[in-house]
Amino acid sequence: MKQIVFSMVAIIVLFFGPANAEMVKIPWRASTQSSPWIPGNEYIDGWSKNFMNGTVEEKGKVKADGELQAEMIRPHGTKGPIPFVLMLHGCSGAREWNFASDYGEKLVRAGYGILVLDSFTTRGLGPDGVCSDPSQLNWARRRADDAYAALDWLIEQKIADSKHVYVVGRSNGATTTLIIMNRVIGDLHEHMFAGGFAMQPSCYLMKSVEFYAPVHLFLAEKDEATSPVLCGQMAESNRAIPVQATLWKGAYHAFEDHYSIRMFHGYHIGYNAAAAEGTIKAIIADLNVAQKVTR
């Protein structure tokens, strides 16, 4: 599949202007301990005490500490801590610039700061990211710690309102979002997210997971990469904090990306206007409601 690749800086500057876009480096932190995040499935962990842990994608390299790179944008004229949205890419990494530029622009215009977090570049991952990795759940668990490191940084720098930081993830980033919002994982960290939005996540083994804050799933009816059926079952299962799910009819995986339907690693992906526009409108509506409720 031939794909034109632009840097995240170029794309964000295109939409927001150079004064708004800022590249930042975030010190990585691991969870304080390893903890099985799926009840009854202790063999699935994914926790790493190292920034680089010697996987095939990391070419066997092990490195204890490191930094994550990210793009941060704040609405013009904002001062002090404001509500923020952390955006998580899928298995291809930060090259998924359509998602960041399109949704990011709409979120900033709605008054929210955004941080587009790149989990792969500073770990030396290639253009395919972890798309060929059959154990993406382990990467999703590692990326959950990346997200919490970013959350801590935003709060410590007095950039984000500690009570109003949300996470929006797509594909592998959506699976990461579910792990982030898992109460077991959240309890390992000082700060927690106010809510999570997961676009086409893998809900494998997550039916009984309890979340500590609201979670909204956005599913594609024709998704061949992650099962909308499993996610629907998860949303319907009883839990202390209910999960909301929206199923978009006729949509394939990666419906938020502005390119025609094509094959990618054996499944169809591509744009669906109703799903893409409906999802970001629903996310912003949920965020606006949350702000009103807590004020």
C-alpha positions as CSV (number, residue, x, y, z in Angstrom):
1,M,0.0,0.0,0.0
2,K,1.5,3.3,-1.1
3,Q,1.0,6.0,1.4
4,I,2.2,9.7,1.4
5,V,3.7,10.4,4.8
6,F,4.0,13.9,6.3
7,S,5.5,14.8,9.6
8,M,3.1,15.5,12.4
9,V,4.6,19.0,12.8
10,A,3.8,19.9,9.1
11,I,0.2,18.7,9.3
12,I,-0.6,20.4,12.6
13,V,1.0,23.7,11.4
14,L,-1.1,23.4,8.3
15,F,-4.3,23.5,10.3
16,F,-3.4,25.6,13.3
17,G,-0.5,27.9,12.4
18,P,3.0,27.7,13.9
19,A,2.1,29.8,17.0
20,N,-0.2,27.1,18.3
21,A,1.7,23.9,17.6
22,E,4.4,22.9,20.0
23,M,6.6,19.8,20.0
24,V,7.3,18.6,23.5
25,K,9.3,15.8,25.1
26,I,7.7,13.8,28.0
27,P,9.8,11.8,30.5
28,W,8.6,8.2,30.5
29,R,7.6,6.6,33.7
30,A,6.6,3.0,34.3
31,S,3.8,1.9,36.7
32,T,5.0,1.4,40.2
33,Q,4.5,-2.4,39.8
34,S,3.3,-5.1,37.4
35,S,-0.4,-5.9,37.7
36,P,-2.5,-8.3,35.7
37,W,-5.1,-6.1,34.1
38,I,-7.5,-8.9,33.0
39,P,-9.2,-10.8,35.9
40,G,-8.5,-14.5,35.6
41,N,-5.9,-14.0,32.9
42,E,-2.7,-13.4,34.8
43,Y,-0.6,-14.6,31.9
44,I,-1.3,-11.4,30.0
45,D,0.6,-8.5,31.5
46,G,2.6,-6.3,29.1
47,W,4.0,-4.3,31.9
48,S,7.6,-3.2,31.4
49,K,10.1,-1.7,33.8
50,N,12.1,-0.5,30.8
51,F,11.4,2.3,28.3
52,M,12.7,-0.1,25.5
53,N,12.1,-3.7,26.4
54,G,13.9,-5.7,23.6
55,T,10.9,-6.6,21.5
56,V,11.2,-7.5,17.8
57,E,9.9,-4.1,16.9
58,E,12.6,-2.5,19.0
59,K,15.2,-4.6,17.3
60,G,16.1,-6.3,20.6
61,K,17.3,-3.1,22.2
62,V,16.8,-2.6,26.0
63,K,16.9,0.9,27.5
64,A,15.8,1.7,31.1
65,D,14.8,5.3,30.6
66,G,13.6,7.5,27.7
67,E,11.4,10.3,26.5
68,L,8.2,10.3,24.4
69,Q,7.6,12.9,21.8
70,A,4.3,14.6,21.4
71,E,2.5,17.5,19.6
72,M,0.6,19.9,21.9
73,I,-1.9,22.5,20.8
74,R,-3.9,24.9,23.0
75,P,-6.7,27.2,21.9
76,H,-5.7,30.9,21.3
77,G,-5.9,33.0,24.3
78,T,-6.1,30.3,27.0
79,K,-4.2,30.7,30.2
80,G,-3.6,28.4,33.1
81,P,-4.7,24.8,33.4
82,I,-7.5,23.9,30.9
83,P,-9.4,20.8,29.9
84,F,-7.2,18.5,27.7
85,V,-7.6,15.6,25.4
86,L,-4.8,13.0,25.0
87,M,-4.9,11.5,21.5
88,L,-3.5,8.0,20.9
89,H,-2.5,6.7,17.5
90,G,-3.1,3.1,16.2
91,C,-0.6,0.4,15.3
92,S,1.1,2.5,12.6
93,G,2.2,5.2,15.0
94,A,2.2,8.9,14.5
95,R,2.0,8.6,10.7
96,E,-1.7,8.3,11.1
97,W,-1.9,12.1,10.7
98,N,-5.4,12.3,9.3
99,F,-6.8,11.3,12.7
100,A,-4.7,13.9,14.6
101,S,-5.2,16.8,12.3
102,D,-8.9,16.3,11.6
103,Y,-10.1,15.5,15.1
104,G,-7.5,17.7,16.8
105,E,-8.6,20.7,14.8
106,K,-12.2,20.2,15.9
107,L,-11.3,19.7,19.5
108,V,-9.2,22.8,19.7
109,R,-11.9,24.9,18.0
110,A,-14.3,23.5,20.7
111,G,-12.0,24.9,23.4
112,Y,-9.9,21.9,24.4
113,G,-6.2,21.5,24.4
114,I,-4.8,18.4,22.7
115,L,-1.7,16.3,23.1
116,V,-0.9,13.9,20.3
117,L,1.3,11.3,21.9
118,D,3.8,9.3,19.9
119,S,4.7,6.0,21.5
120,F,6.9,4.5,18.7
121,T,9.3,7.0,17.2
122,T,11.7,7.4,20.2
123,R,11.7,3.6,20.6
124,G,13.0,3.3,17.1
125,L,10.0,1.5,15.6
126,G,9.7,1.4,11.8
127,P,6.9,2.5,9.5
128,D,4.8,-0.5,10.3
129,G,4.7,0.1,14.0
130,V,3.3,-3.0,15.7
131,C,0.7,-3.7,13.0
132,S,2.3,-7.2,12.3
133,D,2.6,-8.0,16.0
134,P,0.1,-10.7,17.1
135,S,0.5,-9.7,20.7
136,Q,-0.7,-6.1,20.4
137,L,-2.4,-6.4,23.8
138,N,1.1,-6.3,25.4
139,W,2.0,-3.1,23.5
140,A,-1.4,-1.6,24.5
141,R,-0.5,-2.2,28.1
142,R,2.9,-0.6,27.7
143,R,1.3,2.4,26.0
144,A,-1.1,2.8,28.9
145,D,2.0,3.7,31.0
146,D,3.0,6.2,28.2
147,A,-0.4,7.8,28.6
148,Y,-0.1,8.2,32.3
149,A,3.4,9.7,32.0
150,A,1.8,12.3,29.6
151,L,-1.0,12.9,32.1
152,D,1.4,13.5,34.9
153,W,3.5,15.8,32.8
154,L,0.4,17.9,31.7
155,I,-0.7,18.3,35.3
156,E,2.8,18.9,36.8
157,Q,3.5,21.6,34.2
158,K,0.1,23.3,35.1
159,I,-1.0,23.0,31.5
160,A,-4.0,20.8,32.0
161,D,-6.9,20.9,34.6
162,S,-6.2,17.8,36.7
163,K,-9.9,16.9,36.8
164,H,-10.5,17.3,33.1
165,V,-8.1,15.3,31.1
166,Y,-9.6,12.8,28.7
167,V,-8.2,10.2,26.3
168,V,-9.2,9.5,22.7
169,G,-7.7,6.4,21.1
170,R,-8.0,4.7,17.7
171,S,-7.4,1.0,16.9
172,N,-4.4,-0.1,19.1
173,G,-4.7,3.2,20.8
174,A,-8.3,2.5,21.5
175,T,-7.3,-0.8,23.1
176,T,-4.8,1.1,25.1
177,T,-7.6,3.4,26.1
178,L,-9.6,0.5,27.6
179,I,-6.5,-0.6,29.6
180,I,-5.9,3.0,30.7
181,M,-9.4,3.2,32.1
182,N,-9.2,-0.2,33.8
183,R,-9.6,0.4,37.5
184,V,-6.8,-2.0,38.3
185,I,-4.3,0.0,36.2
186,G,-5.6,3.4,37.3
187,D,-5.1,2.5,40.9
188,L,-1.3,2.2,40.2
189,H,-1.1,5.9,39.3
190,E,-1.4,9.2,41.2
191,H,-3.5,10.9,38.5
192,M,-6.4,9.5,36.6
193,F,-8.3,10.4,33.4
194,A,-11.8,11.8,33.5
195,G,-13.1,9.6,30.7
196,G,-12.1,7.6,27.7
197,F,-13.2,7.4,24.1
198,A,-12.2,4.2,22.2
199,M,-12.6,4.0,18.4
200,Q,-12.6,0.4,17.1
201,P,-10.8,-1.2,20.1
202,S,-10.0,-4.8,20.7
203,C,-12.4,-5.9,23.5
204,Y,-10.9,-9.4,23.7
205,L,-10.9,-10.6,27.3
206,M,-12.3,-7.3,28.5
207,K,-16.0,-8.3,29.2
208,S,-15.5,-8.3,33.0
209,V,-13.1,-5.4,33.3
210,E,-14.3,-2.6,35.6
211,F,-13.6,1.0,34.5
212,Y,-13.0,3.9,36.9
213,A,-14.6,6.6,34.7
214,P,-17.0,6.8,31.8
215,V,-16.0,5.0,28.6
216,H,-17.6,5.5,25.2
217,L,-17.0,3.0,22.4
218,F,-17.3,3.9,18.7
219,L,-17.5,0.7,16.6
220,A,-17.6,-0.2,12.9
221,E,-20.2,-2.7,11.8
222,K,-17.9,-4.2,9.1
223,D,-14.8,-4.1,11.2
224,E,-12.6,-7.1,10.3
225,A,-9.7,-6.2,12.5
226,T,-11.4,-5.9,15.9
227,S,-14.8,-7.4,16.7
228,P,-17.7,-5.0,17.2
229,V,-19.6,-8.0,18.5
230,L,-17.2,-8.6,21.4
231,C,-17.3,-4.8,22.2
232,G,-21.1,-4.8,22.1
233,Q,-21.2,-7.7,24.5
234,M,-18.7,-5.9,26.8
235,A,-20.9,-2.7,26.7
236,E,-24.0,-4.7,27.6
237,S,-22.4,-6.5,30.6
238,N,-23.2,-5.3,34.0
239,R,-20.6,-3.1,35.7
240,A,-20.5,-0.3,38.3
241,I,-19.9,2.4,35.6
242,P,-21.7,1.5,32.4
243,V,-20.0,1.5,29.0
244,Q,-21.7,3.4,26.2
245,A,-21.4,2.0,22.6
246,T,-22.2,3.6,19.2
247,L,-22.2,1.2,16.2
248,W,-21.8,2.8,12.8
249,K,-23.6,0.9,10.1
250,G,-21.6,0.1,6.9
251,A,-18.3,1.3,8.4
252,Y,-14.9,-0.5,8.2
253,H,-11.9,-0.3,10.5
254,A,-10.2,3.1,10.5
255,F,-13.3,4.9,9.4
256,E,-11.8,8.2,10.6
257,D,-9.1,8.2,7.9
258,H,-9.7,10.2,4.8
259,Y,-8.8,7.6,2.1
260,S,-10.8,5.2,0.1
261,I,-11.5,1.6,1.2
262,R,-8.5,-0.6,0.8
263,M,-6.8,-3.7,2.2
264,F,-4.3,-3.5,5.0
265,H,-2.8,-6.5,6.7
266,G,-5.6,-8.7,5.4
267,Y,-8.6,-6.6,6.4
268,H,-10.5,-3.6,4.9
269,I,-9.9,-0.1,6.2
270,G,-11.0,3.3,5.0
271,Y,-13.2,6.4,5.4
272,N,-16.8,6.6,6.3
273,A,-18.1,10.1,6.5
274,A,-21.1,9.4,8.7
275,A,-19.0,7.5,11.2
276,A,-16.0,9.9,11.2
277,E,-18.1,13.1,11.6
278,G,-20.6,11.5,14.0
279,T,-17.8,10.2,16.3
280,I,-16.1,13.5,16.8
281,K,-19.4,15.3,17.2
282,A,-20.4,12.8,19.9
283,I,-17.0,13.1,21.6
284,I,-17.2,16.9,21.8
285,A,-20.8,16.7,23.0
286,D,-19.8,14.3,25.8
287,L,-16.9,16.5,26.8
288,N,-19.2,19.6,26.9
289,V,-21.7,17.8,29.1
290,A,-18.9,16.7,31.4
291,Q,-17.7,20.3,31.8
292,K,-21.2,21.5,32.7
293,V,-21.8,18.7,35.2
294,T,-18.6,19.3,37.1
295,R,-18.7,23.1,37.2
